[in-house]
């Protein structure tokens, strides 16, 4: 642990050893060595009594920049975790010569000042042997260099404020200089930028403004001198581009925007974003390049991403034994150790283990990749006792064709799914349908290896696009989800009355030449229990909702997202399942709630015994259902128990009538014990690239002929944005 002192409510002053505070600390407390900057901020609000909704805080550390045993304290702005951790590590190691962390905290009203507001007075600024000069506000531009005795205005919480003695990382210093000149409508050029000096000057020939900074301890640069003043014009400029507003600078501004929007973020959005920040509109091509830089910074270059993919997947396999990876490639002209990428499939070991506890149902979906090299992504998911998605297997293929689907599905059967018979739910994709008629595919329906069912969501989308009638799609969706034969027949009659062509199309959908219909492929009522009540790919409309923006990422970032999000899903679901088991709950929350609802309804049912194992149950609405509890046949004429594995209210009423334990009739796959076992396996991150094991295997390169080509689309946002010539991407 180490001590932290928090100063607030006073003013910063200059003392014999540099910066001091004119009031004693408002609070002090011992902090843990691994405290993060976010935890520190919360602690500051707690100890000072500030209202976080009404106020923001700017944290500056008192940093010892003196050499050897001398002390010369300067302000070190702390605005993110890496800076804070550096300060903590230096303090704990004793290299600063100071054993306590002193924080000067400024309070800023959330609805008050912005960076363009007038600055507040302070007694003096920090200086270490240099004349001091503030640059950062319009009314300061004509001031002369200040002596030690003179006071001046400055604003430490303004990241673009420049004054002698202020310290930055080199990147932050460059950004501060750029921001200042953009706001003041001045332009500068770099004179020197090296490990020993950073110097810039105004571009105007008659303007004598100069800034010099040199490195201090900790790889930071401190402003040593600001000479002269800007005498160049600073007229208008709102809405115009700026020479120092570079694509590289903009790319740093939009990182969070790109994280949220991915490749879907348009240059027009970037132009609007920059205009909101600085009142400037960068050119369309500059915004385009900034987006490319930001995507590369966050996710890596598109081609480089393929180079890193094999070592990354190898690192995941080492960290998570049992993880399966399969490559599909062609020979390349670049040598025997380089292959031309055609596809890669992967399944994480915890997912493979968790699937063993799930019902024998998987859903398979696909999406088109929108990145530079295109392609298609395939994903297979399973369902736990709460009907939550368990991401099971993934693949990226260059071309979606019969051979690609066959390669993925055969690999998944051998390496991931295991030999047990499975129900596969998907759309009516021809390449996938062919597999279920091939005896050697591992998925043949004729040999009992699998059964195939249509996803109701995809079915309704096809109806909507084919017949252009939303009400018809909604009706078919309702019919596909009915479990009672009487309601199913009624629904089919309504479809016939509404649209005879749609009715006939449904009857022929998936049917073989000698079949009158194949309603079992899309209807829950005719399913026979293979689906376990799952009618769509999932309840969130698409399994890809679990992986936002995955279609727009470079391939290594795409795989990394599947690992991260799947690991988070396991951690979140494991915690929920542990809570259920800790409460000694027998079934999952969803099944428990369903049973409680049905038990409440069963009190209104009337049970009449027909024979030893057959009973008639009359509901409050006078509807009669037949329940059978024989050794060879257990179920109800409403079909809910047979279709889902969960007793209906009619079956529960008979169990109560006979004093039987209804829990014995619930499928074990819904148990709390099995739910916890599903999510119990642990994910182990592969670490940073420096921590990955050595990889000496084959490297994979993309097919450059598959690049998604096109021209940059010009979108004129306003008259202030000049039109630019289109350029191919």
N, C-alpha and C positions, 0 to 999 in steps of 0.2 A: 504494500500500500504506500501511497505518497500523499502529502498534504496539498490542498488547493485552497487559495485565498481568493475571494471574489470581491472586487471593488466596483461599486456602482453608486450613482447619485451625486458624484462630485465631478471634478475636472482634472484633466491630465496636465501635469506641470513638468518643467525641466529642472532637474537637480544637478548636483555635482557629478553624479555618475550616469546622467541621462534622464530618461523618463521616470517620473514618479506620479503619485496620485495625492490629491490634497485632502483626502479623507481616509480614515482607517477602513479596513475591509468590512464589508457588510455581512459576510458570512465566510466560514471556513469549514472544511470537512475532509476526512480521509477518504481518498478514492482508491478503488481497486486498480491494479496494474493494467487490466485489459479493458478499462472503461472506453466506450466509443464516444465520438463527438455528439451523436444524437442523444446518448444517455447523459452526457455532460450538459447539453442544452436543457433537457428536462429537469435535471437537478438544479440548474441555475434558476429556472422559473419557480421551482418548489421552494428553494431556500430564500429567494428574494421576495416572494409573494407577488410577482408580476403576473398579470393576466395574459396568457398566451394568445387568447382570441383577439385582444385589443392591442397587443404590442409585439414587435419583433425585437430581437437583440442582435447586436454585433459584438463579437468577442475578439479582443486583442490581447495577446500574451505579452508580458514584459520579458523580453529576450535579451540575454547577455551576449552582446557582440564584441566584447573586449577581448584582447589577445592575452594569452598566458594568465596571470593572476589579476590583471586589471579588469575593471568593470565599466562597461559602457552600455547601458540598457536602451533598447529601441523597441518600438511597437512592432509586433508580428501578427498581422491579421490571421485569424483562424476561421476558415469558412467551410472546411470539409475534413473528412476523417483522416486522410493521409497526412495532412499538415499537423493535425492534432497528435496522431500517433508518433510522428517524428519528434515533436516536442516532448512527449511523455518518455520516449525511449532515451532521448538525450539527457533528460532530467534524471531518470533512474540510473543511467550509467555513470552519472557524475561528471560528464564531459562539459557541461555548461558552467560548472563551478557554483551552481545554485541548486539547493535541494528542495525548493518549494516552487510550485507553479502559481504564478500570480496573474490573474485575469482581470482586465479592465473591460467592463461590460457597459455598452451604450444601449439605451432603450430608444426605440423608434416606434411611434404610434403607427399602427397599420393603415389608418386613414389619413395620416399626416404627410410628412415630407417625402419627397422622392429625391432621386439623385440630382434633379435640376432645381431643387428648392434652395433658398438662401442658406448659407452655412451658419453654424453657431460659433460664438466667440470662445476662445480658449486662451489661457494665460500665455502659453508659449509652446514651441514645438521642440522636438528632440533633435539634437545635432551633436555630432562628434567631430569637432575640429573643422567644420566647413561652414561657410555662410549658408543661411537657410532661406529658401524661397518656395512659396506655395504656388502650384499651378493646379487649377481645378475649378475655378469659378470665373464668370465673365467679368465681375467687378474687380478681379485681382490682376487682370492682364497688364495693366499699365503701372503696376507697383514696381518699385525698385527692389534689388536684392536687399534682404533684411540683415541687420547685425544681431549680435547675441542679445542685446538689451531690448530690441524691438519685439512687439507682439504682433500677431497676425491671426487670420482666420484659416481654419482648416477643418476637414471633415473626414476623420479616419475611417468611418464606416462606408464612405463612398469608394468603391473599388477602383474608380478611375481618377481619384485625387492623387496628384503627384507632388511630393514635397521632399526636401532633403532629409535623409535619415530614414525614410520609409523603405522597408524591405519586402521583396517579392521573390517568388520563384521566377526564373527567367521568362517562362511562358506567360505568367501572370503580369509581369512587367510589360512585356510586349502588348498584351491585351489592354492594360491600363492606358498605355500611350495611344493606342489606336482609338479606344473609346473616348478619350479626352479630345482628340483631334476631330473625331466625327461629330461630337456634340458642339464643339466650338467652330465647326466648319473651316478648320485649318488642315493643311496637308503637311506631312513630314516624309523624310526619307532616312534610311538607315545608313549611318556612316561606318560603324564597326559593330559587328556582332560576333564575339568570340568567347572563349572560356574565361578571358581576363577583362574584357571590356564590352559594354553595351553603350553605344553612342548614337544619337539621332539628332537631326536638325530640321528646321523648317525648309520647305522646298522653295519658298519665295527668296529670290536673290538678295533682296535688301533687308530681309528679316534676320536678326541675329540670335534667334532663340536656339538654344542647345540644351541637351540633357545628357549627363554622363552617369553611368552606374558601374560598379565593380563588385566582384563576388565577396561574400563574407562566409563565415563558418556555416556549414550545413547546406552548401550548394545553393545559397540564396544570393540574390543581387540587391545591393543597397544603393539608392540614389545618393550620389556624392555631391553633385553640383548641377544646378540649373542656371544657365547663363542667359542674360538678356531677357527680352520680352517679345511677344508676338506683335509686330507692327503691320503685319499683312492684313488684308481685308478679310472680314469674317461675315460677309453679307449672306443672304438667303441660302437656299440649298435644300429646303424641305421637299421631300419627294424625289430628289435627284440621287444619282449614284455618287459614290465617293471613292477617290483613288485608293485610300487605305482600307476600304471595305472589301477585302479580298475574299475569294472563295474559300481559302483555308481558314480564315477568321470566322466566316459565316458557318463553316462546317462545325466548329466548336460550339457555336450558339445553338445549333439545331439538334444536338445529340439526343436530348430528351424527346424532342419531336419525332425523330427517326425511330427511337425505341418504341414509341407508341404506335406510329403509323407505318413503319417499315418502308418498303418500296412503294407503298400506296401514296406516300407523301409527294405532292406535286411541286414543281418549281414555283407555281403561282402561290401555293401555301407558304413556301419559304419566303417569297417576296413580301407577302402580307405580314409574316412573322417578324422579319427584320424591320419593316416599316413601323410596326407597332413599338418595337424597342427603341429605334433611333430616328424615326421619321425619314428614313432613307429607303429607296427602292432599288435594290441591286438589279443588274441586267438579268434577263431570263437565262442566258447561257451561264452567267456566274452562279445563279441559284442552282442550275443543273449540276455544275461541277461541284458545288458545295455539298449537294446531296450525295454525289458519288464518293467524295472524300469522307463524309460522315458514315456512310454505309460500310466503306472499307475499314474505317477506324473501329467501328463497333463489331463488325462481323468478318473482317478480312477481305482480301481481294478474291474475286470469283474464281480465277484459275488457281491461285495459291490455296484456296479452300480445299480443292481436290487433293493437293499435295499433302496437306495436314490431316486429311480425313483418315487415312490408314493408320498413322501413328496414334491418332486420338482414339479410334476404335480399339486398337491394340491395348492402349492404356486402360480403357474401360474394362476390357476382358481380363487384364491382370488384376485390376482392383476389385472386379466382381466375377470370380470364377464361375463358369457355367453360362456366361453370356455367349450367345451364338451370333456369328457374323458370316455372311456368305457374299462372295464377290462374283460378278459376271463381267467378263471383259474380252476384248479382242487383242491380238498382237499389235504392237505399235512399231513404227519405224525408228523410234527413239532408243531402241535397245531392248535386251531381254528383261531388264528390271523395271521397265515402264510398260504399262498396259493401257489400252484405250478403254475408257469406262463405258459400260453398258448398263450396269445396275449394281446395287448393294442392298442387302437385307440384313436386319439386325433385330435381336430380341434380348432384352436385359434379363439376367439370371433371376432377380426377384420376381419379375413378371411371370416367368416360366413356372417358378415354384408356386406363386400365388394362384395361377390358373388351375392348378390341380384341385383346389378347393372350391372352384366355381362350378356352376351348372354347365352342362356340356353344350353350350351355345356360344358362337362367336359371330360377330358382325364384321364385314369387310367393306371398306369404302375407299374411295380414291379422290384425288384432287390434282388439277393441273398446276404445275410449278411455273411461276411467272418470272423467274430470274433470268440471268443472262443466257444460260445454257438450256433453259426449258426443262422438259421431262414431266414425269408423272410420279406422284407419291401414293403409295398404297399403305393402308393401315388396317390391322386386325385388332379388335378389342373383345374382351369378355365382360361378364357382369357379376358383381358380388351379390351378397344376400340382401343388400339395400337397393339393388338395381343400379349401382354406381359403375361407371366405366373403369375397367382395368386395361390400360394400354398393353397389348400383348406382343405384337410384331409390326415392324415397319419395313418399308422398302422404297428406294428411289430407282426408277427405271428410265432409261433414255427414251424408249418408244413404248407406247401402250399397244400391245399386240398379243396374239394367242400365245406365242412363245414366252413372252414376259410374264403373263399371268400363270402359265404352267410352271415356269421356273420358281416363282414366288410361292405358290400354293404347295408344290411338291416339297420344297425346302421346309415350309412351315409345318407340314405334316410330319416329316422325319425328325426335325430338330426342336420343334417348339410344342406342337399340340399333343403329340403322343398318339397311341393307337386307338384310343377309345372312340366310339361313334360320336359324331358331332353334328349339330344343326348349324348351318351357315346361313346367315341373313344378309342379303345384299340387294343391289338393283338388278335389272334384267340385262346384265352385260354378257354379250354373246361369247366372249373369250372365256369368261368364268363358267357359263352354263355348259360349255363343251366338256369341261373337266368332270362334271358329275355323270357323264355317260361313258367315261373311259375307265375300264377295269383296273388299269395299272396306275391310275393317277393318285390313289390314296384317298380319293373323295367320291368314289363311285356309289351312286344311290342304289343301283341294282344289287350290289353285294352287301349292303347294309353299313358301309363305311361312313356314310354321311347322308343327311337329307338337306334339301335346299329350300329356302323360303324367301319370298320377296319382302323387301322393306316397304311398309305402308307409306312412308314419306316419299320415297322415290316413285311409288306407284301413283300417288296423288299428283305429284309433279308432272308425270307423264300424261295423266288424264287431263290435267289443266292445260298443258301445252298442245295436246292433240285435239281436244274438243272445245277449248276456249270457253269453258263454263266453270266458274268458281263454285257455284252451288252444287254442281255435279261432283266435283272433287271432294267437297265437304261431305256429301252424302256417302260416297264410296269410302271415305276415311272412317265414317261412323260404322258402316257395315263391316269393314275389315276388322274392327275391334270388338265385335259382339261375340259373346261366348254361348248364348242360348240359341239353339236351332230355330225356334219360333221367331226371334228377332232378326236372325240372319235371313230367313225366308221373306219376312216382311220387307226388309231392306232391299233385297234383290228385286222384289215386286215393284218397289218405288223407283229403283233404277230403270227397270224396264219401261215403266210409265213415263219416266223423265226423258230417257234417251235410249232407244232400242239398240242403236249402233254400239253404244258404250256397254250395254248389257251383253251383247253378243261378243264384243271384244274381250270382256272379262272371262266369259265362258271358254274362249279359245286360248286365253293367255297361258302359255307353258304346257298346254295339253298335248298329249301324243295323238297320233292319228286315230287310234282305237279308243280314245277317251272322250266321253261326252263333255267333261269339264275338268278343270284342274283348280277348283276353288281352294284346295288345301294349300296351294302355293302362296296365296296372299291373304286368306281368311283365317282368323284365329279360331272360329267355330269349327272349321273343317280340318284344322291343323293336326289333331291327334295328340297334342301335348309335346311335340318336338320343340316348340319355341319357348316353353315355360312362361308363356304370357308376354313375351317380348315381341312387339309387332313392328317397331321401327328400329333403325340403326342405333338410335339412342334418344333419350328424352330431350336433349338440347338441340335437336334438329340436325346436327352434324357432329361426328366425332372430332372433326377438326376444330371445333370451338374450344377444345381443350388446349389447342396449340395455336394461339393467335398469330397471325401474320406469317405462319410457317411457309406459305407458298412463295413468299417473296425474299427468302433468305438464301445466302450462299450455302452450299451443301454441308460444310462442316458446322456452321452455325445452326443449320436445321437439325442435324443429329444432336448437337449439344442441347438444343431446346427440348428435344424429345427426352433426353436423359434428365434434364433439370425438372421439367414439368411432371414427368412420371415419378421421379423421386419425391417431389413435393406432394403429389397425389397419394403416394404410399404413406408418407409421414402424417398427412392430415387424416387419412382414413384409418391408419393404425391408432391414432390418438382417440378417435371417435369410437372405434371398436373396443379399445381397452376400457373405455368408460362404461360401455354396455356390459362387458363381462364383469367389471368391478361391482356393478349394481345387481349382479346375479340374475340378469335377464336371460331368458332361455332363447329368445329369437331376436332377429334384427329389429330395429325400430319400425321399419316399414311393415313387416309381417305382424309384429306385436300390435301396432295400431289397427291393422286390418282385422286381426282376430278380435280385438276389443269391440270394434264397430259391428262385426258380425254377431258377436255374442249378445250385444244389446238388441239386435234385431231378432235373434232366435227366440226371445221371450214372447214374441208376438206370433210365433208359429205354432201350429197344431199338428202333433205327430199321431199317425194312425198306423198300427202294425198290420202289414199285409201277409208276411210270412216270417220265418226265422231270420232271414237276412235281407228282407225288402220292406221298405216303409214308405208311406205317403205323407208328405209334409205340405200342409196348407198354410199359405201366408195370409197376412191381414187383408191383402187385396184379392183374396180368394183364388190366387194362382196356386196350382198344385204341382209339386215336383216329386220325383221318385228317387229315393236314396237306397243304395245297395251296400251292404257291409259283409259280403261273402269273402271267403278266402281268396278266390280267384278274381273277384271283381269288387272294387270299392270305388264308389263315386256317386255322383248326383246327375240327374237329367239336365240340370243347368250347366253342367260341364266345367264349372270353375275348378273343382279339385283335380280333375283329370288334366286340365290345360295348364294349370299353374303350380300344382303341388301344395296348395293352401286350401284347407277346408272352407266350404261355403257356410252360410248361416243355416241352411237346411241340414247339412251333415252335422254341424255342431248341435243342432236341436235334437237330432237322433242320438248323438253321443250322450247328451244330458239325459235323455229319456231312458237310455240303457245304463247310465252311470259309468260310461266309458271315458277314458282319458283321451281327449281330442288331440293332445300334443303328439300322440303316437302317429297321427295321420298327416303331420306336417313334414314336408321333404327336409331331410337333414341339411341340404345345401343352404337353407335359410337360418341355420342355428348361429347363435352368437359365437360359439366356439369356432365354427368353421369360418365365420366372418373375420375373426381375429387372425386365424391361421392364414387367411388370404393375404392380409396386409402385413404379416409379421416379418417377412424377409427384408433385410436392410440393404439400402444402396450405399455404395462407397465412392465418393467423387474421385476422379482420376488425378486431381490436382492441377497445378499449372504446367505449361509445356516443359518447364525446366525439371519438373518432377516425373515426367513420363519416362517409362523404361525405354531403353534403346530399341529402335526398330530398324531392322535390316531387310525387311521384306519388299514386296513389289510396290511401286508407286503407281498411282492411277492419274491419268490426265483426261480432261473432257474432250469431246469431239467438237472441234471448232466449227465444223459445218452445221452444228445444231444451234449455234448462237441465234437468239431471238433478235433479228435485225429490224431496223426501222429508222425513222427520222424523228428528230426532236420536234414535238408539237408546240407551236407558238401560241400562247394564250396571252392576249393583251389585257392586263389588269386595269389599267387606267391610262388617260392621256399622258400622264407623267412617265409612263414606262415606254421607252422608244422601242419600236419594232426591230428585231434582230434577224439576220439571215439564218435560215434553218441549216442545221448541220447534222450529218448522220452520226448516230451514236456508236 
